[in-house]
Amino acid sequence: MQLPKRKPGKYSQIAPDHIMTEEKRDELEQELQNVKKKRSPAAKEVARLAELGDFSENVEYQLAKGRLRGINSAILRLEYRINHADLIKKNKSGKIQIGSTVTVKTPKSQKIYTILGASESSPSKGIISHLSPLGSALLGHKVGDVVNVEKVGECKVLEAK
């Protein structure tokens, strides 16, 4: 049995964002270790099922081989992200940059945001991507600047760490 081949979706062509914190990189390394632990038993299972012969009708072998391919693919993906990680450095200038925690006052409210890479963004927790409209608009500004953001309006930067 062969899995159907599908066209890539509209989000599959987006370039990955390699900017991350050291904590995120450590989390990826831990995940990589966990996935590597799964590879050896999966390979042994494929070898055991291969001994049964007749690969064309051996569904268990096909499924085990697919699981092993998935594990190998996950390992390659994680290793690539770890090896190409661009770690966020501490903010030493007065300007807002990636890694900054910013207090912003909008006409409706006052909020605190941390600007990080796209892989770590969580707007509900106050962590926004540097690629988001608000994050990209704030980059390079200083405390006291008024920034005009589409769909949000004017925002005044009250504090930046």
C-alpha positions in Angstrom: 0.0 0.0 0.0 1.4 3.4 -1.0 0.4 6.7 0.5 -1.2 9.2 -1.9 1.0 12.0 -3.1 -0.4 15.4 -2.4 0.5 18.8 -3.7 2.2 21.0 -1.2 0.0 23.5 0.6 0.2 27.2 0.4 2.3 27.4 3.6 4.9 24.8 2.6 6.9 27.3 0.6 7.5 29.7 3.5 11.2 30.0 4.5 11.8 28.8 8.0 12.7 31.4 10.7 16.0 30.4 12.3 15.9 33.1 15.0 15.4 31.5 18.5 16.4 31.8 22.1 18.9 29.5 23.8 15.9 27.9 25.7 14.2 27.0 22.4 17.4 25.5 21.0 17.8 23.4 24.2 14.2 22.3 23.9 14.9 21.2 20.3 18.0 19.3 21.3 16.0 17.5 24.0 13.3 16.6 21.4 16.1 15.4 19.1 17.4 13.1 21.8 13.9 11.7 22.4 13.3 11.0 18.7 16.7 9.4 18.3 15.8 7.0 21.1 12.8 5.8 19.0 14.9 5.1 15.8 16.7 2.0 17.0 13.6 0.0 18.0 11.9 1.1 14.8 14.8 -0.1 12.7 14.8 -3.5 14.6 11.1 -3.8 13.9 11.6 -3.1 10.2 14.4 -5.7 10.0 12.3 -8.3 11.9 9.3 -7.7 9.5 11.6 -7.8 6.4 12.6 -11.4 7.3 9.0 -12.5 6.8 9.5 -11.9 3.0 7.2 -10.7 0.2 7.3 -7.0 0.7 4.5 -6.3 -1.7 1.8 -7.9 0.5 3.4 -7.4 3.9 1.4 -4.5 5.3 3.1 -4.5 8.7 6.4 -4.1 7.0 5.1 -1.2 4.9 3.7 0.6 8.0 6.9 0.0 10.0 9.0 1.3 7.2 6.8 4.4 7.0 7.2 5.0 10.8 11.0 4.7 10.4 11.0 7.2 7.5 9.0 9.6 9.7 11.5 9.3 12.5 14.4 9.8 10.2 12.7 12.8 8.6 12.0 14.3 12.1 15.7 13.8 13.0 16.9 15.6 9.9 14.4 18.4 10.4 15.5 18.9 14.0 19.2 18.7 13.3 18.8 21.3 10.5 16.9 23.7 12.8 19.5 23.3 15.6 22.5 23.7 13.2 21.1 26.7 11.5 19.8 28.4 14.7 20.5 32.1 15.0 20.5 32.8 18.7 19.0 36.0 20.1 21.6 38.2 21.8 20.8 40.5 24.8 19.7 44.0 24.0 22.5 46.5 24.9 21.3 49.5 22.9 18.4 51.7 23.6 16.6 50.5 20.5 14.0 47.8 20.3 15.3 44.7 18.7 14.6 41.0 18.6 14.6 39.7 22.2 13.3 43.0 23.7 10.3 43.2 26.1 8.3 46.2 25.2 5.4 48.0 27.0 3.1 49.5 24.4 0.2 51.9 25.0 -2.6 51.8 22.3 -5.7 54.0 22.3 -7.6 51.1 24.0 -5.1 49.4 26.3 -1.6 49.0 27.5 0.2 45.7 26.8 3.6 44.1 27.3 5.1 42.1 24.4 8.3 40.2 24.0 9.6 40.1 20.4 11.1 36.8 19.4 11.4 34.5 16.4 8.4 33.1 14.6 8.9 29.6 16.1 8.4 30.9 19.6 5.5 33.3 19.1 2.5 33.0 21.3 0.3 36.1 21.2 -1.9 34.9 24.0 1.2 34.9 26.2 2.4 38.2 25.0 5.2 36.8 22.8 5.0 38.1 19.2 7.1 37.4 16.2 9.5 39.9 14.7 7.7 39.2 11.4 4.2 40.2 12.7 2.9 43.6 11.8 3.3 45.0 15.3 6.7 43.3 15.9 8.2 44.6 12.7 6.8 48.1 13.2 8.4 48.3 16.7 11.9 47.1 15.7 14.4 50.0 15.7 12.3 52.4 17.7 13.1 53.8 21.2 11.2 54.5 24.4 8.8 57.4 23.8 8.4 56.9 20.1 4.9 56.8 18.6 4.6 53.9 16.0 1.8 53.7 13.5 0.7 50.1 13.0 -1.8 49.0 10.4 -5.1 47.7 12.0 -4.0 48.8 15.4 -3.4 52.5 15.0 -0.9 54.5 16.9 1.1 52.9 19.6 3.4 54.7 22.1 6.4 52.8 23.4 6.4 53.3 27.2 9.3 50.9 28.1 11.8 48.6 26.4 14.1 46.1 28.0 
